[in-house]
Amino acid sequence: MILLGPVDLALAALLVVASAALAWALRLGISRSLLIATTRMVIQLLLVGLVLKAVFAQAQLVWIALIAVVMLLVAGYESTARQKRPMAGLWSISIGVGAMFLSTFTVTVLTLTVILGPSPWYTPQYAIPLLGMLLGNTMTGVALSLDRLTQTLWERRGMVEARLMLGHPWNTALADIRRDCMRAGMIPTLNAMAAAGVVSLPGMMTGQILAGTPPVEAVKYQILIMCLIMGSTTAGTALAVQVACRRLFDARERLRLDRLRSP
């Protein structure tokens, strides 16, 4: 494996600087956010590298569980950070955390105990990267679906309320909206699966090949990961949308858009 030095990473970072400069020239309004996100990414990855080095050396379940909880909470926050009309209070982040916990943790534990079977089952070299990939993709699906849900209900509230006045129960009044929101959350994963191996070589497969793993073995792991991501994203998106829909209607089945925060 070719080792990277500070100069190599600095040259790669110039692409981000060029992207920020182009965004500034085009008045996109994201140059500052782009530079801040890049700085955060570098600091976070360097810190997590040091943490994982210590965790891999210890391989104790309590530390692995602590890291998993931190990852889950951060994913829950990020899933709501860029929504235009998130739910008021802690409901938005709670829905995201709950949906991702039930979906990603279940899939991760089943994969470690039934499919991969490392000894012990919580071996950090397998558990943490696997959970990270599932959380990252499920987070995107949950964020997109919830953002689409709240924004669509805000824009089409007249139609939904008209259906309620005609006697439709709340889950029937927004059935088509709920389907569209779930579809929006699943599209990135669907696109990644459809393009894998033809348009792009997925990240895990590329990393394994660069590290010297035989291509066929890397492909097997990538197929496994893509299937797990699809299952986790589907479950997480469905749970998040269902709970959010129920939260936006009260016991008398009235649409409660006052439970959303203004942009």
HELIX and SHEET records of a PDB file:
HELIX    1   1 PRO A    6  ALA A   25  1                                  20    
HELIX    2   2 SER A   31  GLN A   58  1                                  28    
HELIX    3   3 LEU A   61  ALA A   81  1                                  21    
HELIX    4   4 TRP A   91  MET A  100  1                                  10    
HELIX    5   5 PHE A  101  PHE A  105  3                                   5    
HELIX    6   6 THR A  106  LEU A  110  1                                   5    
HELIX    7   7 THR A  111  LEU A  116  3                                   6    
HELIX    8   8 PRO A  124  GLU A  155  1                                  32    
HELIX    9   9 ARG A  157  MET A  165  1                                   9    
HELIX   10  10 TRP A  170  ALA A  173  1                                   4    
HELIX   11  11 ALA A  175  ALA A  195  1                                  21    
HELIX   12  12 GLY A  203  LEU A  210  1                                   8    
HELIX   13  13 PRO A  215  ARG A  247  1                                  33    
HELIX   14  14 LEU A  257  ARG A  259  5                                   3    
END                                                                             
